[in-house]
Every structure is written in C-alpha cells, then in structure tokens.
C-alpha cells in the first residue's frame, strides 16, 4: 500500500552499507519506520530526507512493518538545530522522549503539533530551557501525569503551597508535608511558572524572560517529576546534563 504523509524525522540509523532507516512521527498515522535505500551514498537524492528533525512529505510503500521510501520533499529542514550543539541536544531530547513514550500504534495530531512547535520554538531563538520544560509538561499532561498545581494533593487546600511532591504528583501544603518527607520546596515564582506552562499551548509560546535561579529550580522539579511519573532513561538527557556541566 502506498502512503503519502507529512512527518518529522525523530530517529535515523544506518542500515547496511548504504541505507538508512528513519522513524517518522506523522500527524495522522502515528510513528512509521521507513527504509531509505542508498541514503548514505554521496549523491543520494534522499539523503537530506533522513536527517534528524527534518519535516517533510514522505511517500513510501508498505504492506506491513517497515516501509520503503519512494519519494519525498523537504518542507522544513531545521538545519539550524543540527548546526548548534546545544540546540541539537535539546531537539534530540524532545524527539527521543516522544519516541520512547509513544507506542507504535498510537495516533493523534496532538503529539505531532507539539513536537513541530517545539522544534520551531528552539530554532526561533526562544529560551531552550523554557521551551523544553513546556514540552515536558505537554507530554506529562497527554500521558495522564499532569501535576496538580492549584490545591494540595492531600488536603485540597489552596493555602501555604510551599512544597512539591513528584511522587504524589503535585503541590503539598505546609501542614501536609509529612505525607511525603521527600517533597521539595517550591518558590512562588516557580509555582506561578508551572501553572503558566500547564495552561499554555506549545504553539503559542512567546518570548518569556526567566531568571537563571528560577530556571534552575524549575529544572530540578521537572526532572524529579519526569523521573517519578514516567521513569524513562534517555541518552539525549544524559548528554544535556554533560553540556550543562561545561557551560560557562
């Protein structure tokens, strides 16, 4: 059967001496694995279609399992993401996270539009840390793990919300902190930012100025929440951590 889809390359790997296998995230057909013959050859007309983060139209034949590319057209290469080490690391994390969470048979335009918007925001010069935490929030919400940020997850009060519990999935009041001794302090500025991220659509992110100290606390909380609620080990996140160590 012949398929014509718009997709984003979220994974690309060598296959044999001259071929590549790409994983596309499509808007309506979920993930699709496609074999691109001769993509590693210097004069291949399909090589650019296999580069990570590429958004394009792909025409491939598939009976079941892996498809075989017939033709394609690049709609947005996102070459700037690949040329900048830090942006490439963030974009790789966004793609790998979605690839690991999304089952092969799952479909839905939401996943596609959020990743597309994430890559566009990164390439457009938006604060990469804020972009990726907004993206993580959208992933958590879509997977059913969106945190409770308005009232205490134990008592339901909206007063003295001074702690955040990754294990319980939301904020804790001062009086309920004993329900999770590992709960983390949360500042009013970070709580306000988290509430904003929860309401905001990835496609509507403007230029947000966030203090470095606020971003550091936000990263700690989101990292703990992602680890506790989803618990997926990602190579790209480890690389991001290494980059952070050497940034001045």
N, C-alpha and C positions, 0 to 999 in steps of 0.2 A: 504494500500500500504506500502511496506517495503522500508525504506530509509537507506542508508549507507553513512554517511557524516563525514568529518573531521570538528570539531568545537571547539570553545573556550567557556567555561562557563562564561558568563558575568553577570548572575544573578542566585541566588539559594535561594529558600524559602521553609520552612516547609509546608507540606500539610497533614492534618490529624495527626494521632498518629505516624505513622511510615514512611510516604512517603515524597518525596521532588519533587518540580517542578523546573526544570532548564531551563534557556533560553540560547540557543547556538547561537553563531554567526558562520555561516558556510561560506565557500569560495564561493559556487555557488548557495546556496538556501536561502540566507538572514538569518533572525532570525527564530529559531524554538523552540517552547516550548515543553518540554518533561517531562512526569511524570515518576519518578523513584520509583517504589514500594519497600518498605522496606528499603529505603536508610538510615533511621535513626536508624535502628537496629544495635546492636554492631557487629554482624557477617555478615553484609551485604557485598556481593561481589561487589556491585555497589556504595558503599558509597564514595569511593575516586573519582569516576567519576563525582560527584556532587559538588566538592569543587571549589570555585571561582578561576578563572584564569587557570583552567586545560585545556590543549589542548589534544584532543584525537579523536579516531574514535568511532562514536556512531551509533548503529543500532537500529532503532525504527520503530514501526508500527503506521501509521496514515492514517485515512480516511479523516478527516478534523479537523481543530483546533489542540488540544493538542495531541501529540504523546505519545506512551508508550514504554519505553526502553526495548529492548530485550537483547542486549549485548553491550559491549564496551571495548575499550583498550586505556589506557593512553599512549600518545606519549611524553608529557612533563607536569610534574605535577606542575611546578613553585612553589614548596613548599617553596623556599627561600623568595618569595614575601609574603607569608602568615605568615612567621615566624618573619618578621621585620615589626614593626608597621608603620613606615614611608613609606616603600616600599608598604605595603598593602594599605595604604591610597592613594598613587599615582595611583596604579594599579586599585583600586576601582573607582577612579575618571575617569580614561581612559575608563573603561568598562561602567560606568553609563552614561557618556557623549555620547558614541556611541549608547547605548541602547535607550536613550531619543531622539536622533536626527534621527536615522534610523527607517523608517517605516517598519512594519512587512513584507510588500510585496516587499520591495526594495532588490535587489540582486547586487552583484558585488564583484569581487575579491579584489578590492582596499581596501575596508573597513577592510576586513579580514586580508590582508597582513600588513596593517599599525598597526592594534591592535597587531597582533602577533609580529611584530618588536618592538613595544613599550614595551611590556611585556619582551621580550628578552633583550632589552637595559637596562631596570630597573634592571632586575635580574643580568645582566652582569656587574653591578657596574658603569655604565655611570651616569653622573650628572643628578639626578632625575628631577631637575627643568628645565634643558635644554631639557631633553627628553620630558617632558610633554608639554612644550611650542611648541616644534617642532610638537608634536602630535596634539595640538590645531590648529596650522597653517594648517596642512594637513586636519583637519576636516573642518575648515573655507573654504579652497580652494575647497574641494569636494562639500560643500554645496552651493557654489556660492558666498561666502562672503570674498574671499581672498582680503587683503588690497592692495591698490596702494602705492608702496614704491619708485618708480623711479622718478615720477614727481608730482607736486602739483595737487591735485584732482580738484582744481578750475581753475587755470590758465594754467596748463600744463607745467610750467617752472620746470627746474631741479636745480634751484639756491635757496640758502637760505632756505632749507627744515628744518626748525627749530621746527616745531610743528607737532603733530599727532592728527587727529580728528577721534575718534571712531564713531561718528555719521555720518560723511561723508565717512568713510571707507578708510582713507589713510593719507598721509603726506600733510601738508599745508606749503606754503612759508610764510615768514615773512610778506610780503605785503598782503597776503590773510587771515591772522589770524582773521581779523574782521568778516569773514564769519562764524566762529564758535568760539565765545568767550570762550567756554568751552574746546577748543583744548589744548592739553597737550604738554609741551616742550619735545623734544626728542633729546638726545645726539647723536653725530656722531657714537659712539661705538654701541649704541643700534640700530640705523638705519642700520648699517652695519650687525649686528647680525640678525635682522629681515629679511633682504634681503637674508642672508645665509639660514635661516630657510625656507623661501619661495621656494628656489631653491632645497633644499636638500630632498632626499627621506628618509623616516624613516629607511629603511633597510640599509642605507649607512652612518649612523651617527657614527663618530669616537669619540675619546676622546677629548672633547672640554673644554678648561680651560677658565672660565668666572669669572670675578671679582664679589664679592658679591654685590657691588654697582650697577654694570651693571645688574645683575640678579634681583635685587630689582626693578629697573626701568622697566625692561622687563616685570616682573610680573604685575606691575601696568598698563602698556599699554595693555598687552594681556587680563588682567581681564576686563578692560574697553571695549575693542573691543568685547570680547565674550559676555559681558552683553548687549551691544548695538545692536549687529548684530544677536545674537541668543536668548539671554534672557531666559535661562532655569535655574531654581533654582535646585541645586543638593545638596543632603545631604552629599555626599562624599567631595565636595568642602568646605562645612562648617566645616567638620572635619579636612581637611587640614589646614584651617585657624586657628583652635584651636591648632593644633600641632605647627604651626609657632609661636604662642604666647609663648609657653612653651619651645621652643628650645633655648638652650644657645649658 
